[in-house]
Amino acid sequence: MKKTVSVNIKGLNFLIEEDAYELLQDYLDRLAIQLQNDEGKLEIIEDVELRIAELCNVRLNDSKTVIEFVDIQDVIATLGNPEDYTDNEEMEDSNSYQDREKKSTEKRLFRDTDNATIAGVCSGIANFFGIDVVIIRAIFVVMFFFVGFGFPLYVILWIIVPKAKSSIDRLRMKGRPITVENVKDEVEIAAENLSKGSRKFASSIQNNDTYKTSISRGASLISTIFGIGFICLGIFFLIPFLIFIVGGFEVFPIQSDTGFLSFPEFGNLILQNNSDYSLLWIGVLLTGFSIILFLLILGVNLLFRLKSKLVKFSLLGLFFSSIAGIIICAIIGIRTGKDFVIGAEIEKEIAQINAPVLEIIPELEKVNYGNDFNVKSHGNFGMMEVKDNKITLYGVRLSYQQSNDSLFHIKQNISARAINHEKGIDRCKNVKHKLTIEGNKLKLKSGYSFPSKDKLRDQEITIIIEVPKNGIVKMNQKDIKLGIENEDIDTETFNEKGYLKGDGTYNHWD
């Protein structure tokens, strides 16, 4: 039977045999005497006590609740005797140290903030795998630019990987045995790094050198965050720019001879001529690549704090080249915009109908597939088609007005825009829209076309229907409720609107 005592080691309570407690206390006293001249004495003793608590804790279980004398002997054997780690150690002591050094401990991944550029992730990984930290940093840079998940991976590791807070954590990070000597070495290394940092800090202030702007760690962190942000923004713009602009990816849901339209093809329907198209293409490429490269280089410069004159001249050159590209695009934009300034329209009366009811019948485009059936749906999403050097737009406007007599008057209004009125009239004349009158039936095409050389210049078709008093208008065999019979309506200014979509559906509003 042995007497036990209760002790608290680094926040953990243990029941220890009295002789084991005396052995442990003697060990700590000898350690304190051995380290009395060391600057990091308190930190070393705290780390050793933490390690003692860990080693004691793993020796306890449900059937064993007391630390025995032999357990403390094993703990001391693991940590090593304090007398073995003097500055005047003999050869045999060195040999015994080498034997203990061969006993590696289980490695754990920590962030090495003592040798960190940002958060110590790369340095911690390098220590864990025992390779140069430059290689790990180079791998992350490659992932930043070419893989795309380097930044989120780094942030995730920053969050989930703990920081090496003590010398024991640093030993585990390197896979070295947790002994008194190794703890002492780590504390000395940390003290030396702190001393070097302090001397460098003092020297930078004394010499007032170019690194005085990096004194604040907060400013360095902000620079890193902005650098990563600019790199991500550059990659964000680069991918769609290469896919949609340079690669000619067909993105516009507009049917053409080759399928959907790409950005360059759609732009060719708006610009006046091939020279404008070529200049705009040069301007877009110059602006796009200049801005993207500017963001990437600026991000790398902020992230790694480069001080090269080549970087500065590159950023300046890209800035001016992007301005030149923007000016080219602006010139073409102004030149194209001038072709939208003047609105022109022509109007002609199609027919007069003497009947109490006017029935409007929408007609969709028909595509023949042999002699068996026709397909009425044009499948163009109700936008437009570009085929055989012809642009076909879908959607016809209807305007209902008061007739001055007892007849229905059907008129067709065609409008377009141009740089002058004469050219606008020519474009109106080139618009083809088919409608036929059969008795009291108005058969109306839902689409109209014009030559591709006329470009997209706001061409529109409006069918004007003058309705006599008590006249009825039907669309798809349904009455259109007109407010013309309302006594409060000013018949002289009465004008209701409707819109026939490309798929034959109709919307009406007052």
C-alpha positions as CSV (number, residue, x, y, z in Angstrom):
1,M,0.0,0.0,0.0
2,K,1.3,3.4,-1.0
3,K,0.3,7.0,-0.2
4,T,-0.9,9.2,-3.1
5,V,-1.1,12.9,-3.5
6,S,-3.2,15.1,-5.9
7,V,-1.3,17.5,-8.1
8,N,-2.2,19.9,-10.9
9,I,0.0,19.9,-14.0
10,K,-0.9,22.6,-16.6
11,G,-4.5,22.5,-15.7
12,L,-4.9,18.7,-15.4
13,N,-5.4,17.0,-12.1
14,F,-3.5,13.7,-11.4
15,L,-3.3,11.2,-8.5
16,I,0.4,10.4,-8.1
17,E,2.1,8.0,-5.7
18,E,4.1,10.0,-3.1
19,D,7.5,8.6,-4.1
20,A,6.6,9.3,-7.8
21,Y,5.7,12.9,-6.9
22,E,9.0,13.4,-5.0
23,L,10.9,12.0,-8.1
24,L,9.0,14.4,-10.4
25,Q,9.5,17.4,-8.1
26,D,13.2,16.6,-7.9
27,Y,13.4,16.4,-11.7
28,L,11.7,19.8,-12.1
29,D,14.0,21.3,-9.4
30,R,17.1,20.0,-11.1
31,L,15.7,21.4,-14.4
32,A,15.2,24.8,-12.9
33,I,18.8,24.8,-11.5
34,Q,20.2,23.7,-14.9
35,L,18.3,26.5,-16.7
36,Q,18.8,29.3,-14.2
37,N,21.1,31.2,-16.6
38,D,19.0,30.7,-19.7
39,E,16.9,33.6,-20.9
40,G,14.0,31.3,-21.9
41,K,13.9,29.4,-18.6
42,L,10.3,30.0,-17.8
43,E,9.1,29.0,-21.3
44,I,11.2,25.9,-21.3
45,I,9.9,24.7,-17.9
46,E,6.2,25.5,-19.0
47,D,6.7,23.4,-22.2
48,V,8.3,20.6,-20.3
49,E,5.4,20.6,-17.7
50,L,2.9,20.5,-20.6
51,R,4.7,17.5,-22.1
52,I,4.8,15.8,-18.7
53,A,1.0,16.3,-18.4
54,E,0.5,14.7,-21.8
55,L,2.7,11.7,-21.1
56,C,1.0,11.1,-17.7
57,N,-2.4,11.4,-19.2
58,V,-1.8,8.7,-21.9
59,R,-0.8,6.3,-19.1
60,L,-4.2,6.5,-17.4
61,N,-7.3,4.5,-18.4
62,D,-10.5,3.2,-16.8
63,S,-8.6,0.5,-14.9
64,K,-5.7,2.7,-13.9
65,T,-6.3,6.1,-12.2
66,V,-3.0,6.6,-10.4
67,I,0.4,7.6,-11.7
68,E,3.0,5.2,-10.4
69,F,6.7,5.6,-9.7
70,V,7.6,3.6,-12.8
71,D,5.5,5.9,-14.9
72,I,7.4,8.9,-13.8
73,Q,10.7,7.0,-14.5
74,D,9.5,6.4,-18.0
75,V,8.5,10.1,-18.4
76,I,11.9,11.2,-17.3
77,A,13.6,8.7,-19.6
78,T,11.6,10.1,-22.5
79,L,12.4,13.7,-21.7
80,G,16.0,13.1,-20.6
81,N,17.9,14.3,-17.6
82,P,18.6,18.1,-17.3
83,E,22.3,17.4,-16.5
84,D,22.7,15.9,-19.9
85,Y,22.2,19.2,-21.7
86,T,24.9,21.5,-20.5
87,D,27.1,23.6,-22.9
88,N,30.1,21.5,-21.8
89,E,28.5,18.1,-22.6
90,E,31.0,15.2,-23.1
91,M,31.2,12.9,-26.1
92,E,29.2,10.2,-24.4
93,D,26.4,12.6,-23.7
94,S,26.4,13.6,-27.4
95,N,26.1,10.0,-28.4
96,S,23.2,9.4,-26.0
97,Y,21.5,12.5,-27.5
98,Q,22.0,11.1,-31.0
99,D,20.3,7.9,-29.9
100,R,17.4,9.8,-28.5
101,E,17.2,12.0,-31.7
102,K,16.7,8.8,-33.8
103,K,13.4,8.2,-31.9
104,S,11.1,10.4,-33.9
105,T,7.7,11.6,-32.7
106,E,4.4,11.6,-34.6
107,K,4.3,14.5,-37.0
108,R,1.5,17.0,-37.0
109,L,0.6,19.8,-39.4
110,F,0.9,23.3,-37.9
111,R,1.1,26.7,-39.4
112,D,4.7,28.0,-39.0
113,T,4.0,31.7,-38.2
114,D,7.7,32.3,-37.2
115,N,8.7,31.9,-40.8
116,A,5.5,33.1,-42.5
117,T,5.0,35.3,-45.5
118,I,1.2,35.4,-45.0
119,A,-0.1,33.0,-42.5
120,G,2.6,30.3,-42.3
121,V,0.6,27.6,-44.3
122,C,3.4,27.0,-46.8
123,S,6.1,27.0,-44.2
124,G,4.1,24.5,-42.1
125,I,3.6,22.2,-45.0
126,A,7.3,22.4,-45.9
127,N,8.3,21.4,-42.3
128,F,5.7,18.5,-42.3
129,F,7.1,17.0,-45.5
130,G,10.7,18.0,-44.9
131,I,11.1,20.0,-48.2
132,D,12.1,23.5,-49.1
133,V,9.4,26.1,-48.4
134,V,10.1,27.8,-51.8
135,I,8.8,24.7,-53.6
136,I,5.5,24.8,-51.7
137,R,5.1,28.5,-52.4
138,A,5.8,27.9,-56.1
139,I,3.2,25.2,-56.2
140,F,0.6,27.6,-54.7
141,V,1.5,30.3,-57.1
142,V,1.0,27.9,-60.0
143,M,-2.4,27.0,-58.6
144,F,-3.3,30.6,-58.3
145,F,-2.7,31.3,-62.0
146,F,-3.5,28.0,-63.8
147,V,-5.7,25.8,-61.7
148,G,-7.9,28.3,-60.0
149,F,-8.3,26.8,-56.6
150,G,-5.0,27.9,-55.0
151,F,-6.6,30.9,-53.2
152,P,-9.6,29.1,-51.6
153,L,-7.3,26.1,-50.7
154,Y,-4.9,28.4,-48.9
155,V,-7.7,30.2,-47.0
156,I,-9.2,26.8,-46.0
157,L,-5.8,25.6,-44.7
158,W,-5.4,29.0,-42.9
159,I,-8.7,28.4,-41.1
160,I,-8.4,24.7,-40.2
161,V,-4.7,24.2,-39.6
162,P,-3.7,25.3,-36.0
163,K,-0.8,27.7,-35.4
164,A,2.3,26.3,-33.7
165,K,2.0,28.2,-30.4
166,S,4.7,26.5,-28.4
167,S,8.1,24.8,-28.8
168,I,6.3,21.4,-28.4
169,D,4.1,22.3,-31.3
170,R,7.1,23.2,-33.4
171,L,8.8,19.9,-32.5
172,R,5.7,18.0,-33.5
173,M,5.6,20.0,-36.8
174,K,9.2,18.8,-37.6
175,G,8.7,15.3,-36.2
176,R,11.5,15.7,-33.7
177,P,11.4,13.9,-30.2
178,I,9.9,16.1,-27.5
179,T,12.8,16.1,-25.0
180,V,14.2,18.8,-22.7
181,E,17.1,19.5,-25.0
182,N,15.0,19.8,-28.1
183,V,12.6,22.1,-26.2
184,K,15.5,24.1,-25.1
185,D,16.8,24.3,-28.7
186,E,13.4,25.5,-30.0
187,V,13.2,28.2,-27.4
188,E,16.7,29.4,-28.3
189,I,15.9,29.4,-32.0
190,A,12.7,31.4,-31.3
191,A,14.7,33.8,-29.1
192,E,17.3,34.2,-31.8
193,N,14.7,34.9,-34.5
194,L,13.1,37.4,-32.3
195,S,16.4,39.1,-31.7
196,K,17.2,39.2,-35.4
197,G,13.8,40.6,-36.1
198,S,14.3,43.3,-33.5
199,R,17.7,44.2,-34.8
200,K,16.3,44.4,-38.4
201,F,13.4,46.5,-37.2
202,A,15.7,48.9,-35.4
203,S,18.1,49.1,-38.3
204,S,15.3,49.9,-40.7
205,I,14.2,52.8,-38.6
206,Q,17.7,54.0,-38.0
207,N,18.7,53.8,-41.7
208,N,15.2,55.0,-42.9
209,D,15.5,52.5,-45.8
210,T,12.9,51.6,-48.5
211,Y,11.3,49.0,-46.3
212,K,9.9,51.4,-43.7
213,T,6.5,51.3,-45.4
214,S,6.3,47.6,-44.4
215,I,6.8,48.3,-40.7
216,S,3.1,47.8,-40.0
217,R,2.1,44.2,-40.1
218,G,-1.5,45.4,-40.8
219,A,-0.3,47.2,-43.9
220,S,1.4,44.1,-45.1
221,L,-1.7,42.0,-44.5
222,I,-3.8,44.5,-46.4
223,S,-1.3,44.4,-49.3
224,T,-1.5,40.6,-49.4
225,I,-5.3,40.6,-49.3
226,F,-5.5,43.1,-52.2
227,G,-2.9,41.2,-54.1
228,I,-4.8,38.0,-53.9
229,G,-8.0,39.9,-54.8
230,F,-6.5,41.4,-57.9
231,I,-5.2,38.0,-59.1
232,C,-8.6,36.4,-58.6
233,L,-10.3,39.3,-60.4
234,G,-7.8,39.0,-63.3
235,I,-8.5,35.3,-63.6
236,F,-12.3,35.9,-63.3
237,F,-12.1,38.2,-66.3
238,L,-9.6,36.2,-68.3
239,I,-11.6,33.0,-68.5
240,P,-14.8,34.5,-70.0
241,F,-12.8,36.8,-72.2
242,L,-10.9,33.9,-73.8
243,I,-14.1,31.8,-74.1
244,F,-16.6,34.3,-75.3
245,I,-14.6,37.1,-77.0
246,V,-11.4,35.5,-78.4
247,G,-12.8,31.9,-78.7
248,G,-16.0,33.0,-80.4
249,F,-18.2,31.0,-78.2
250,E,-21.8,31.1,-79.6
251,V,-23.8,32.6,-76.7
252,F,-26.6,34.7,-78.3
253,P,-29.8,32.6,-78.7
254,I,-30.2,33.9,-82.3
255,Q,-30.5,31.4,-85.2
256,S,-28.1,31.9,-88.0
257,D,-26.6,29.9,-90.9
258,T,-24.1,28.4,-88.5
259,G,-26.2,28.2,-85.3
260,F,-26.3,30.6,-82.5
261,L,-24.3,33.9,-82.7
262,S,-21.0,34.7,-81.0
263,F,-20.0,38.2,-79.7
264,P,-18.0,39.0,-82.8
265,E,-20.8,37.9,-85.1
266,F,-23.5,39.8,-83.2
267,G,-21.2,42.9,-83.3
268,N,-21.0,42.7,-87.1
269,L,-24.8,43.1,-87.3
270,I,-24.5,46.5,-85.5
271,L,-21.3,48.1,-86.8
272,Q,-21.5,50.0,-90.1
273,N,-18.7,48.3,-92.1
274,N,-15.7,45.9,-91.9
275,S,-13.2,48.6,-91.1
276,D,-15.2,49.6,-88.0
277,Y,-15.5,45.9,-87.1
278,S,-11.7,45.5,-87.4
279,L,-10.9,48.6,-85.4
280,L,-13.4,47.7,-82.6
281,W,-11.9,44.2,-82.5
282,I,-8.5,45.7,-82.0
283,G,-9.8,48.0,-79.3
284,V,-11.6,45.2,-77.4
285,L,-8.5,42.9,-77.5
286,L,-6.2,45.7,-76.5
287,T,-8.4,46.9,-73.7
288,G,-9.3,43.4,-72.4
289,F,-5.8,41.9,-72.4
290,S,-4.3,45.1,-70.9
291,I,-6.8,45.3,-68.0
292,I,-6.4,41.5,-67.3
293,L,-2.6,41.6,-67.4
294,F,-2.6,44.8,-65.3
295,L,-4.7,43.1,-62.6
296,L,-2.6,40.0,-62.6
297,I,0.8,41.8,-62.5
298,L,-0.5,44.3,-59.9
299,G,-1.8,41.4,-57.7
300,V,1.6,39.5,-57.9
301,N,3.4,42.8,-57.1
302,L,1.3,43.4,-54.0
303,L,1.4,39.7,-52.9
304,F,5.1,39.3,-53.1
305,R,6.0,43.0,-52.7
306,L,8.2,43.2,-55.8
307,K,10.4,46.2,-56.2
308,S,11.5,45.8,-59.8
309,K,11.4,48.8,-62.2
310,L,10.3,46.4,-64.9
311,V,7.1,45.7,-63.0
312,K,6.4,49.5,-62.7
313,F,7.1,50.1,-66.4
314,S,4.9,47.1,-67.4
315,L,2.0,48.4,-65.3
316,L,2.4,51.9,-66.7
317,G,2.5,50.5,-70.3
318,L,-0.6,48.3,-69.7
319,F,-2.4,51.3,-68.3
320,F,-1.8,53.5,-71.4
321,S,-2.5,50.6,-73.8
322,S,-5.9,50.0,-72.0
323,I,-6.6,53.8,-72.4
324,A,-5.8,53.5,-76.1
325,G,-8.1,50.6,-76.5
326,I,-10.9,52.4,-74.7
327,I,-10.4,55.4,-77.0
328,I,-10.6,53.2,-80.1
329,C,-13.8,51.6,-78.8
330,A,-15.3,55.0,-77.9
331,I,-14.6,56.3,-81.4
332,I,-16.3,53.3,-83.0
333,G,-19.1,53.6,-80.5
334,I,-19.7,57.3,-81.4
335,R,-19.5,56.6,-85.1
336,T,-22.1,53.8,-84.7
337,G,-24.3,55.8,-82.4
338,K,-24.5,58.6,-85.1
339,D,-26.3,56.0,-87.3
340,F,-29.1,55.8,-84.7
341,V,-29.7,59.6,-84.4
342,I,-32.4,60.2,-87.1
343,G,-35.6,58.3,-87.1
344,A,-37.5,57.8,-90.3
345,E,-40.8,56.0,-91.2
346,I,-43.0,55.3,-94.1
347,E,-46.7,54.5,-94.0
348,K,-49.2,53.2,-96.5
349,E,-52.8,52.2,-96.4
350,I,-53.3,48.5,-97.1
351,A,-57.1,48.2,-97.3
352,Q,-60.5,49.4,-96.3
353,I,-63.0,46.9,-94.9
354,N,-66.7,47.4,-94.8
355,A,-67.8,44.9,-92.1
356,P,-69.0,44.9,-88.5
357,V,-66.2,42.6,-87.4
358,L,-62.4,42.5,-88.3
359,E,-60.7,39.2,-87.6
360,I,-56.9,39.2,-87.3
361,I,-55.3,35.9,-88.0
362,P,-51.6,35.6,-87.0
363,E,-49.5,33.6,-89.5
364,L,-46.3,31.9,-88.3
365,E,-43.4,30.8,-90.5
366,K,-43.8,27.3,-92.0
367,V,-41.0,24.9,-92.6
368,N,-41.6,22.0,-95.0
369,Y,-40.4,18.6,-94.1
370,G,-41.4,16.5,-97.0
371,N,-45.0,16.1,-98.1
372,D,-46.4,14.7,-94.9
373,F,-46.3,17.7,-92.5
374,N,-45.3,21.3,-91.9
375,V,-43.8,22.8,-88.7
376,K,-45.3,26.2,-87.8
377,S,-43.0,27.0,-84.9
378,H,-39.9,28.8,-86.1
379,G,-38.0,27.9,-82.8
380,N,-36.1,31.2,-82.5
381,F,-37.1,32.1,-79.0
382,G,-39.1,35.0,-80.4
383,M,-35.9,37.1,-81.1
384,M,-34.5,37.0,-84.6
385,E,-32.9,35.0,-87.3
386,V,-29.9,35.7,-89.5
387,K,-29.8,33.6,-92.7
388,D,-29.0,34.1,-96.3
389,N,-27.7,37.7,-95.8
390,K,-31.1,38.5,-94.4
391,I,-32.1,39.6,-90.9
392,T,-35.6,38.4,-89.7
393,L,-37.1,40.0,-86.6
394,Y,-40.2,38.7,-84.8
395,G,-42.9,40.8,-83.1
396,V,-45.3,43.2,-84.7
397,R,-46.9,46.2,-83.0
398,L,-50.6,47.1,-83.4
399,S,-52.2,50.5,-82.9
400,Y,-56.0,50.9,-82.6
401,Q,-57.5,54.3,-83.4
402,Q,-60.9,55.8,-84.0
403,S,-62.1,55.7,-87.6
404,N,-63.6,58.8,-89.1
405,D,-66.2,56.8,-91.1
406,S,-67.9,53.4,-90.9
407,L,-65.0,51.5,-92.4
408,F,-62.0,49.6,-91.0
409,H,-58.8,51.2,-92.3
410,I,-55.7,49.1,-92.3
411,K,-52.4,50.8,-92.5
412,Q,-48.8,49.6,-92.3
413,N,-46.1,51.8,-90.7
414,I,-42.4,50.9,-91.1
415,S,-39.7,52.8,-89.1
416,A,-35.9,52.6,-89.0
417,R,-33.0,54.8,-87.9
418,A,-30.0,56.2,-89.8
419,I,-27.4,59.0,-89.9
420,N,-29.8,61.0,-92.1
421,H,-33.4,61.0,-93.1
422,E,-32.8,59.8,-96.7
423,K,-30.8,56.8,-95.6
424,G,-33.5,56.0,-93.0
425,I,-36.2,56.1,-95.7
426,D,-34.2,53.7,-97.8
427,R,-33.9,51.3,-94.9
428,C,-37.6,51.5,-94.3
429,K,-38.3,50.6,-98.0
430,N,-36.0,47.5,-97.6
431,V,-38.2,46.1,-94.8
432,K,-40.4,43.2,-96.0
433,H,-43.5,42.3,-94.1
434,K,-46.4,40.3,-95.5
435,L,-50.1,40.8,-94.7
436,T,-53.1,39.8,-96.8
437,I,-56.8,40.7,-96.7
438,E,-59.5,38.1,-97.4
439,G,-62.9,39.5,-96.8
440,N,-63.0,40.7,-93.2
441,K,-59.9,38.7,-92.3
442,L,-56.5,40.3,-91.9
443,K,-53.8,37.6,-92.1
444,L,-50.7,39.0,-90.4
445,K,-47.2,37.6,-90.4
446,S,-45.5,37.7,-87.0
447,G,-42.1,38.4,-88.5
448,Y,-40.4,40.8,-91.0
449,S,-37.1,40.9,-92.7
450,F,-34.5,43.2,-94.3
451,P,-31.0,42.9,-95.8
452,S,-28.1,42.3,-93.4
453,K,-26.2,45.2,-95.0
454,D,-28.8,47.6,-93.4
455,K,-27.7,46.4,-90.0
456,L,-29.8,46.5,-86.9
457,R,-31.2,50.0,-86.8
458,D,-34.3,49.8,-84.7
459,Q,-36.5,48.5,-87.6
460,E,-40.1,48.1,-86.5
461,I,-43.5,47.3,-88.0
462,T,-46.7,48.9,-86.7
463,I,-50.1,47.9,-88.0
464,I,-52.5,50.8,-87.6
465,I,-56.2,49.7,-87.4
466,E,-58.8,52.5,-87.5
467,V,-61.9,51.0,-85.9
468,P,-65.4,52.4,-86.7
469,K,-68.0,53.1,-84.0
470,N,-69.5,49.8,-82.9
471,G,-66.8,47.9,-84.8
472,I,-65.5,44.7,-83.3
473,V,-61.9,43.4,-83.6
474,K,-61.1,39.7,-83.0
475,M,-57.7,38.1,-82.4
476,N,-57.4,34.4,-82.6
477,Q,-61.2,34.3,-82.6
478,K,-61.4,36.2,-79.3
479,D,-62.8,39.8,-79.0
480,I,-60.3,42.5,-78.2
481,K,-62.0,44.7,-75.7
482,L,-61.5,48.3,-76.9
483,G,-62.4,51.3,-74.8
484,I,-63.8,53.1,-77.8
485,E,-67.4,52.7,-76.7
486,N,-66.8,54.3,-73.4
487,E,-68.5,57.7,-73.3
488,D,-65.7,59.2,-71.2
489,I,-63.1,58.4,-73.9
490,D,-61.9,61.2,-76.1
491,T,-62.3,59.5,-79.5
492,E,-60.0,62.0,-81.2
493,T,-57.0,61.0,-79.1
494,F,-58.1,57.4,-78.6
495,N,-55.1,55.0,-79.2
496,E,-54.8,51.5,-77.7
497,K,-51.8,49.3,-78.2
498,G,-51.2,45.6,-78.9
499,Y,-48.2,43.4,-79.6
500,L,-48.1,40.2,-81.6
501,K,-45.2,38.0,-80.5
502,G,-43.2,35.8,-82.8
503,D,-44.9,32.7,-81.4
504,G,-48.4,34.1,-82.3
505,T,-49.4,35.1,-78.7
506,Y,-50.9,38.6,-78.3
507,N,-50.8,41.1,-75.5
508,H,-53.1,44.2,-75.3
509,W,-53.0,47.3,-73.2
510,D,-54.8,50.6,-73.0
